[in-house]
Each structure stands twice: as C-alpha cells, then as structure tokens.
Amino acid sequence: MRTPRTRRGPRHAGLAAGLLAAALALTACAQGGAVSPGADASSADPDEPVTIRWSWWGSDTRHTLTQQVIDLFEEKHPNITVVPDYTDWGSYFDKLSVSVAGGDAPDVITQEERYLADYASKGVLADLSGLDVDTSKIDDTILQSGTIDDALYGVATGVNVYSVVADPQAFADAGVEMPDDTTWTWDDYVETAEKITAATGGAVYGAQDYGFNEPGFSILARQHGQSLYDEDGGLGFEPELLAQWWQHSLDLQAGGGQPDASKTVEVDAGGPEQSLVGTGTGAMAWFWSNQLTALTNASGRPLQLLRVPGESEFDRTGMYFKPAMYYSVSSRSAHPEAAATLVDFLLNDPEAGAILLSDRGLPANTDVRAAVTDKFADTDKQAAEFLASLEDEIVDGPVVPPAGAGQATEIIKRLNAEVLFARLTPQQAAEQFVQEVEAAIG
C-alpha cells in the first residue's frame, strides 16, 4: 500500500492570532522549548496508582468503542485509571488549546495532521521515541508522517481515504442507477444528484454539500496536477481551481441536487449521525472511509463507498491514503510512562484492535491488522476492500500541511457558508482563502 509522503521539518513562522496561538505561546514560555517528559519519570514506581487523561474527537460510535477499549486497558493495567476527554470534531481543537493554555493538557492527545506541526514546534508534545512505545510493526513511511526534525511526535492510529458514501437504496427508490465510480466525472456527479432530488420530489436530496472540508478540494487539485500545499510549505494551487470547486457546489444547490444554504449549514453541524445519508434523506455525502460504520449505524441500512468523481477524467488521480489521526503524549504529563503504556496498548494489543477495528483507520500495526481482519464487521470489510482496490490507482500522497495549516479548517468552513449564502462569489472566496491561509502559515 502506498502511504503519504513523510513530513518535512516545521516552518518556524509565527502562528496567527487566536486560541491556538495563545495556548502554544504560553506553553512554550512555560517549558522553555522542552519536548521531553519530566526528569523524574524514570524514578516513578511503575505500580503506583496513577490517573491519566486521554482526549479524542468523534461520533457516538467512536465514543462507545473507545470506552470499551479503556475498560480493557484498565483491566490489564489496574494501577492506571484513564479519564475520557472527548468532544465533536468542530470544538475539539478549541477545547484542547484552552486546556494547553491552562497547563492542563491531556496526557494522551489525539492529533490530526493539520495541527501536529503547530503543537510539536511549540514543545507541547513529547518525543515518543524516548518513551516505551513499540513501533516495530508499523511501516517506516507511516512513522515518518508523524516525525518532525527526527523526533516522533505522533504515531498514526491507522490509514483511511476520503470518499463518497452512497446509499444504494436511495438510488433504487429514485430509479437512478448507481454511478460507475471508475469513470464518472464532476459533471456526472452534479447531474446524478439533481436526478435523485427531482425523482423524489425533494424528499431525498441527491447529495450533501462537500465544501466545508479542504480534503475534497485537495483531491480536485491533485487531479489537475496541483496541490493544496507545496513542497516549500506554501499553497500549491491556482485560485481559479478553488473557485471551480465551489462553483460545482453552487450548481448543485441551484439545480436542487443539494439543500439550500440554511439546511446545508445545519446538516454539516450535526456530524455523521445527522448527515443526509445518516438520516436517510440524502443519497451521497463525502466522508472518510473510517466513518462508514457510524454512518451505516445511523442510517440503519447498507451504504457503499465510491471513488470521488473525476479520478479518470484528468491526467492523474487525486485520491490518497491518509493517516487517520495520531496518538501523541503531552511533554508535560505527570505520568509519561503511563501515557506511553496506553499508546503502546492501543497500537499493539490485538484485543484493543479487535474493539477499535477500523474506527481510527485500518490499524497501523500490520500484525494487528491481520489479526483482526476476520473480526471486521461488514462495513469494516468494505472499507478494507475499498482501500485495497485503490492501491494501483493512487499515485502518491500530498505533502503534509505546514505549521499554521490547522486554521484552514475554520477558514474554509466560514468561506463555504459565504459562498452558499451568495455573500461571496466563488472567485472572491477563493482569493480570500488564499490570503487568509497564507497569513496563517506565514
């Protein structure tokens, strides 16, 4: 399986104003740039009762599975109590930055690639290579995706892919054929969505808006030989292409293929369980492959992963394999060895893998992945088979985002709403995105 390119060293530019910048600045001052656990960690009694906190984001399904794996960990390590600290994706990093600023960072921190360089470059994260975490069964290229300046600040939990999730029953009820995802174009995507909405009288929308997340645009950019970020840590696309991406969304809205702006914003805020496909009111939506189980549980019927449109339309494909998320340890944890014990357990224990399965991506540990494949639910097996089917089609991975790129998440969400409500044209929004993200990444 091809894996994303390895991470370059962080760009040492100042962070933009906001909670994250304040939190990281305070942490850096408090630590003097240190990135290793406290000096007294090695003298701690390994059997002493300790309590650590583990933060993550996600759906109700993920929260349930994670509590089960915590229960198993505490059973195997009775001296370690794990306090869950979870929220939805939309508020996770705001909450984390407040905790860090207040000197109360979680001991085990779930990270996302857009934020890893920010937290690592300011001394918030420990170098996992200095802790007792076995990474011998994880591919070196996967490890490199969490490595900055030769320090391992995050270990990938697993691998997934951004895709279109379709509801075959919605297609059948509308009398519309499922698309051939090996050949369909962006125009086919718009036309298909509009047909479904028209055939159901608007009871079921053809598609849910995709414009709130930049991974979808990253795929389109790659299809055109461009990129969201370039090798030098800057932006790697023409604004006109981003405008085209937003124009497709406006075309869908105008033709009835997706809901109006108000409905779209409401649905996006609800997460997978309240998505159109999750509630049986939409035929297609863009999600990460590891969200298929949560979406299927919410919808109560089988769903199907599809390639995004345009993969055969241009000179190259744009889809890519991505580390789903990372496990990191706070550099200021009072119990770094206990935190490392939890990370090691999550990565390497087959029983933990049998609980989490593909929720955090296909397990990064190849032995664990092989051990739990037979235990995969139908949705997990479909995700694994889907990723396997892409191995010969995916050309490479995008460069990892530079420091400050985490702010692009909020920027694109805000500008997408401005486009949908017709307060900005696609071209105006694209130019503003470029200006704001360039300021954020320095």
N, C-alpha and C positions, 0 to 999 in steps of 0.2 A: 504494500500500500504506500502510495506517495504521501508525504507529510509536508506541512507548511515549512517554509524556509526558516532558518534559525534566526534568532534575534540579534540585531546589532546592539552595540553599547548604547545607553540612553543619551539623548541630547540634553545638555545641561542648560537648557533655557528656563527662564522664569515661568511659573505657571500663571495662568490667567486668574483674575480675581474670582473669589467665590469660596464656598465652604472647603472644597478640597485644598485649594492653595493655602488657606489659613491653617487647616489641620496639619498639612505636611510641613509648613514652615515652623509651627510650634513644636512638632515632633523633632524636626532636625535640630532646632536650638536646644531642646532638652537632651538630645542624645549626642550632640557634637558630631553627627555623621556616623556614629557607630552602627554596625549592622549585625553584630553577633550577640548571642544571649548573654545574660549576666554572668560574671566571673565565678559566682558561687554555685552555678548549676551543677558542676561535676561533683560537688561535695554533698549534694542533696541525697537524702535517703530515698532510694527508688521505691520502697514500700510504704512511704509516708502517705497518708490520705491527702489528696490534693483535689482541687476543683479547677477546671479549665472551661473556657467558653469557645464555642465554635459557631461562626456566623456563615450564613448562606442565604441565597435568594431562590425563589421558585414557586411552583404551583403547589396546590394542596396535596397532590400525589407525591411530589418530592418531599414535602414536609413529613408525610406519613412514613415513607420509606426511610428517611434519614433518622427519624426517631427509633425505628426498628433496629437500624444499624448501631445507633448509640446504645440501645439496650443490650445488644450483643457484646459490644465493646466493654461496657461496664461489667458484664457477667465475666468476661475473660480477664479484665483488669479491675478487680473490686476496689482497689485503692484510688482509682481515678473516677471522679464524677464529671460528666460533661453537661454543661448548661447550653441548651439550644438557643440560638440568637438568629432568628430568620425573619424575612420580610419579602415583599414582592420586589421584582426587578426594578420597578420605577423609583423606589425610595431607598434601595439597598445602599448605594454609594453615598448618598446624603447622610444616612444614618451612620455608616462606617466612618465617614470623615469627622462627624461630630464626636464619635467615640474616641477616635485617634487624637483629636484636638484636646479632649478632656483627660488624656492619659489613661484611657480605659479601653484600649484596643482589645478585640477578641484574641485569644491565644492562637487559635487556628482560624485563618481568614480565607474564605473562598474569594479568589480573584478572577478577573476577566482580562483578556489580553490588552484591551484598550486602556486599562488602568495600572497594569503591572509595573510599567516603567516609572510612572509617577510615584508610586508608593516605594518602590525599590530605591530609586535615586535619592530619596529623602530619608533613607535609613529606617523606614517603618518595618521592613521585613528582614528576617534572619536568613543567613545563607544556609540552606538545608543540607549542603554538602558537609557542613560541620556538625550536623546532628545525626542521630542514629535512624536514618531513613534508607531502606534498601531500595535502590533504583536499578538493580542489575537486570530486571526483566522488562525494562521499559526501553524502547528504541532510542538510540542516542539523538536522533533528529527531533524526537518528541521532547527529550530532556532539554535540548538546546533552545526550544521555543520558550522555555522559562528561565533561560540563562542570560545574565547581563554582566558584562565585564568579568567573565569566568566565575561568577557566583550564581548559585542555583536559588532563585527567589520564589519559584513556583514549580510544582510538579503537575503536569496535565492529568486531570482525572480521567479523560477519555477523548475520543475523537468523534466529531459529527459533521453534518453538512447542512447548509441552508437550502431549502427545497420548497416546492409547492405541495401542500397537503390537500388532497381532493376527497370529496365524498361521493363515491360511485352511485350510492342510492339517490342522491340529489340529481346527478346527471340522468339516471334512468327515469326518475319521476318527471323530469323536464323533457324527456325524449331527445336528449342531446348526447351524442357519442362522446365517450372519454377520448381525450386527445392522445395522439401518438407523441409522447414526450421526447422521442428521439429526433423528431423533425419539426415540431411546432415552432412558430415564430412569435415575436411580440405582438404582431397584428392578430395572429390566430388566438392568442391569449385574450385580447380585448374582445374579439368577435365572439369567442366561446362564452365568455362571462355575460355578455349582453344577451345572447340567445337564451341562457338559462333564466335570467331575470324576466325576460319577456314571456317565456313559456310558462312561468309560474305566476304571472301577474304580480310579480314583486314579492310574493310570499317567501321566496328563496332568492337571495342575491347570487349572482354568478361568482363574485369574488369579494374578498375583503381587501381594503387598501393596504399596499405594501410600503408606503412612503415613510413610515416612522422609523425604519431601521436602515442604516447605511450598508449592511452586508449585501442587500439586494442590489444596490447601486454598484457596489464593488464588483459583483458578478457581471453586470452590464458593461462596466468599464473594461474589465478583463476580456470580455468578448470582443471589444473594439481595440484590443491591444494597448489599452490604457490601464490605469490603476488608481485606487483610492489614495494610496501613499506611494511615494517612490523610494528608491534605494537611499537617497540622501536625507530622508525624513521629511520631505515636503509633500505637497499634493501632486498627484501624477495624472490628472485628467483635465480635459477641456470643459469649461463651464457649460458649453452648449450641449454636451452629452448629459450632464446632470439635468439641464432644462428639458431635454428629450425624455428622460426618465420620469420626470414629474408630469410632462405632457401626456404620457400614456395613462397616468392616473387620472388626470382631468378628463381625458377621453372616456375612460371607464365611467366616471361619475356622470358626465353629460349624457352618455348612452344608456344609463341605468344599470351598467354592469356591476357597480358597487354603490353602497349607500351614499346619501348626501353627507355633507361635511359634519354636521352635528352628530349624526348616527355613527359615523366613522370614528370620530374622536371618542365617543362614549364606549364603543366596542373595543378600541385599542386599549383603553384604560382598564378593561376588565380582565386582561390576561387570557391564557389559553382556554380556561373553563367558560369564559363569557364571549369567546370569539364566535364568529359566524358559523364556522364548521363545528365548533364545540357545542353550539346550541341548536344545530340542525337548521339554521337559517341562511346558510351560505354553502356554496359548492367548492370554493377554493380559497386558500389563505397561505401566506408564506410563514414558515416556522422552521426551527432547527429540527433535525431528524430525531434528536433525543426527546422532543416534546410530543412525539406521536402517541405514546401511551397515555399521557394526560389528556390529550385531545380526544382520543378514542374513548377513554373512560367517560369523559364529559358528554360526548355525542351519543354514546350508547349503541354505536354501530360501526362496522369496519370502515376505516379510512385508508387512503393509499398515497404513498409518496411518489411524486413526479419530479422529473428534471425541470428546472426553470425554463421558460421559453427562451429561444434564441441560441441554444447550445450548438445547433448545426447551421445556424443562419449566417455566421460570420467566419472569419479566417481561423478562429480558435475558440475553444470552450472557455467558460468563465467560472464554473463551479469549482469549489476547492474544499479540501478536508481541513478542519479547524479543531484545535484543542478546545474541548467544550468549555472548560474552566480550569482553574488551578487551585491546588491546596498550597497555602503559604502559612508560615508561622511568624507571629509578631516578634520583632527583635527585642521587645521589652517585656515579653512574657515572664512572669514569675516562675513558671514551671515549663521551661522549654523542652525538657526531656519528655514530660508527659504529653505535651502537644505533639512532639515528634512521634511518640508512640501511637497516638491516634492517627496521624497522617500515614505512618507505616502500615497500620492495620487497614486503613481504607484502601490503600494501594495494593496490598499484597495478600490479604486474607481471603481465601476463596469463599468462605461463608459470608463475608461482607459483600463480596462481588455477587454472590447469589441473591442477596437482598436488593442491592442497588441496580444490578443488571445494566441496562443501557441508559438509565436516567441521566447520568452525567457523561454521556457519550459511551461508545464502546470502550470497555476497560483498557486503560493504557498499558497495564501489565498483561503481556501476551499470554502468560501461563494462566492467569485468572480468566482472561477472555475465553481461552479454550475450555477451561473447566466449567464455565457457566453457560456455554452456548446451548447445551441441551435443556437448560432450565429457562431459557428465554421464553417469554410469552409470545403470542403470535405477532404482536406489534414490535417486540424486540427483534424477532427473527426477520421481520420485514425490513426493519432498519438496517440490520447487518447485511442482508442480501442486497439492499439498495446501495449501500456503500461499496460493497464488493463489485456491483455492476458498473460502478463509476471509475474503477481503478485504471482502466485503459483509456479513459476519456479525459480525466483531469490532467492538465498539463503540468501544473506546478501550484505552489501556494503563494498568496500575496505576502509582501513584506509585512512584518508586524508593525503595529502603529507606534509612532514616536511618543515621547512624553508629552502630555497635554491632550492627546487624542481622545481621552475619555469624555472631554467636553463636547465632542462631535455628536454624541448621543442625544444630548438635550438640544443642541443647535438644530439638528435635522428634524427632530420631533416638532420643535416650535415652527420652523420654516415650512414644514409639510402642512401643518394646520393653516398657515397663512396662505399657502397655495390653494388648498381645498376650499377655503372660505373666500377665495378670489381677492384677497387683500394684497397679494403679490403675484406677479406673473411668474411662470416657471423660470424665465431668464433672470428676472430680478432676484428670485430666491436663490438661484444657482450662484449668482455673483455675490450675494450676501453670505452664502455658505462659505465660499472661498475666502472672503475677507475675515469672517469670524474664526474659522478653523485655522487659517494661517496665523492669526493673532494668538490663538490658544497653544499652538505647537511651537511658536517662536520662530 
